[in-house]
Amino acid sequence: MYPRLKIDIPKIKHNAKVLRELCQNNGIEPMVVTKVHCAHPGITKAMVEVGYTMLADSRVENLKVLKSLAPGVKTVLLRLPMVSEINSVIEFADISLNSELKTLRALSSEAVKANKVHEVIIMVDLGDLREGVLPEDLESVVKEVLSMQNLAIAGIGVNLTCYGGVIPDDNNLGRLVELAKLIETKFNISLKYISGGNSSSLYKLIDNTLPKGITNLRLGEAVVLGRETAYGEKIENTYEDAFLLEAQIIELKEKDSVPTGKIGMDAFGNNPSFIDKGKMKRAIVAIGRQDVRVEGLTPVDAGVEIIGASSDHLILDVTGASRALEVGTVIGFRVDYGALLSLMTSKYVEKISE
Ligand SMILES: *Cc1c(COP(=O)(O)O)cnc(C)c1O
């Protein structure tokens, strides 16, 4: 079946092991994030075998899968809970990330009903402008949460390089550690997790400049694609090629490089423009925007170039292809984070693991 995504689990497992050791050698207990692969069973099991004790995802549906695959492991809800999903959060998440008192109150009362203690990490916004309480509000939020029944404050955390693209540095991560110390002293509590961000914080760990006091990182992309995400650098001794997308040629013809006729909008409402390269050898591959974020694909074959895509068609310039192609030939692509996310979510793409 094509299109299909080949998943090399031993490579991902290797990456996961390297990163866990890097964390542990620096006093950090990492969470491994499963959202980019939708809690794929084979990958998830490999993470547990490597020794990760906390699995994190942004969807409660995926946490439910994680619980069934790995009953002994702690599940972490990364996205702030919706007030409409509080009972399943209490049922399937051991820990959740939070920034709203209204939601925390709802979690508390549901935890009381379920006779469970639910752990929370309070998120602080240190500049990236996605989730988190403002630093000046942290103390009053913590004070209030401490009075809520059946909630335990497991820590505080920050998320960076997601919306605003803010790079983790000594300033923002230093501030997080400072805030944690302040909270611990003020309320005489100890915070288990001082959660210093995602794969974008790894470069600090690699450079040995991560502020002392950070005790947790939440790692997704680095594990599956072998990259830190602050600067997009490859991480030493990890694989970047654990995924291979394969799709099949359904048309192969020599055609013009510029459409004929008056040019209006394309299928997605954009006004396309073209460079006249004369005649070219063009291949249509049976995959499209319905399946994948096309901008995140890189053809494996030298001399093959993506020139466009619609819902179900990907168009390639194969004029310079380094091997003989025909209708039916399978073309391979490497994927970035966005492409991987869409491929794992598409029901039209078969997933095959080795
Ligand atoms: C997605 C997510 C992560 C993991 O991010 P990566 O860049 O894939 O490591 C960590 N924390 C939160 C809150 C997230 O939403």
The ligand as a Tripos MOL2 file, in Angstrom:
@<TRIPOS>MOLECULE
LIG
   15    15     1     0     0
SMALL
NO_CHARGES

@<TRIPOS>ATOM
      1 C1          5.0620   19.5130   22.0910 C.3       1 LIG1
      2 C2          5.5010   19.9090   23.4210 C.ar      1 LIG1
      3 C3          6.7650   19.5210   23.8790 C.ar      1 LIG1
      4 C4          7.7530   18.7480   23.0250 C.3       1 LIG1
      5 O1          8.3400   19.5930   22.0930 O.3       1 LIG1
      6 P1          9.5420   19.1130   21.1120 P.3       1 LIG1
      7 O2         10.0140   20.3510   20.4660 O.co2     1 LIG1
      8 O3          8.9260   18.1450   20.1590 O.co2     1 LIG1
      9 O4         10.5600   18.4810   21.9670 O.co2     1 LIG1
     10 C5          7.1120   19.8750   25.1630 C.ar      1 LIG1
     11 N1          6.2800   20.5950   25.9440 N.ar      1 LIG1
     12 C6          5.0730   21.0030   25.5360 C.ar      1 LIG1
     13 C7          4.2240   21.8010   26.4540 C.3       1 LIG1
     14 C8          4.6380   20.6880   24.2560 C.ar      1 LIG1
     15 O5          3.4410   21.0870   23.8440 O.3       1 LIG1
@<TRIPOS>BOND
     1     1     2 1
     2     2     3 ar
     3     2    14 ar
     4     3     4 1
     5     3    10 ar
     6     4     5 1
     7     5     6 1
     8     6     7 2
     9     6     8 1
    10     6     9 1
    11    10    11 ar
    12    11    12 ar
    13    12    13 1
    14    12    14 ar
    15    14    15 1
@<TRIPOS>SUBSTRUCTURE
     1 LIG1         1 GROUP 0 **** ****
